[in-house]
Amino acid sequence: MIHWQNSNNPNPPFVASIFHYYLSDDLEGYAEMDEKTITLAKSSPGFLGYETFKNEARGSFISYWKDQASIEKWAKNPIHIEAKKEGKRWYKYYHSMICEVNRYHEHNL
């Protein structure tokens, strides 16, 4: 489920930053940085929401943004830069993608 920033779902187009990973065995400081970065992202201009999935050491984190400029500004955040440097230790493998969402539909039971 997506944790939208506010109760109104955004209207497309908007942008998704998709991050897939496998965690390493060295996770010292990982949980703290994870909490710090999501808190900062939530207060960043253009942030729309996020969703996350984790199964043992494999996971995905998807953040949603108003536009490409918002993601580019977030990428320059010093804490985010620090987290990316530490990520080389925390992840055995990862890849990321930036995608434009042109259509969005939601169904809740």
Secondary structure as GFF3:
##gff-version 3
##sequence-region A 1 109
A	DSSP	beta_strand	3	4	.	.	.	ID=ss1
A	DSSP	beta_strand	14	23	.	.	.	ID=ss2
A	DSSP	alpha_helix	30	42	.	.	.	ID=ss3
A	DSSP	beta_strand	47	55	.	.	.	ID=ss4
A	DSSP	beta_strand	58	65	.	.	.	ID=ss5
A	DSSP	alpha_helix	68	75	.	.	.	ID=ss6
A	DSSP	alpha_helix	78	90	.	.	.	ID=ss7
A	DSSP	beta_strand	91	101	.	.	.	ID=ss8
###
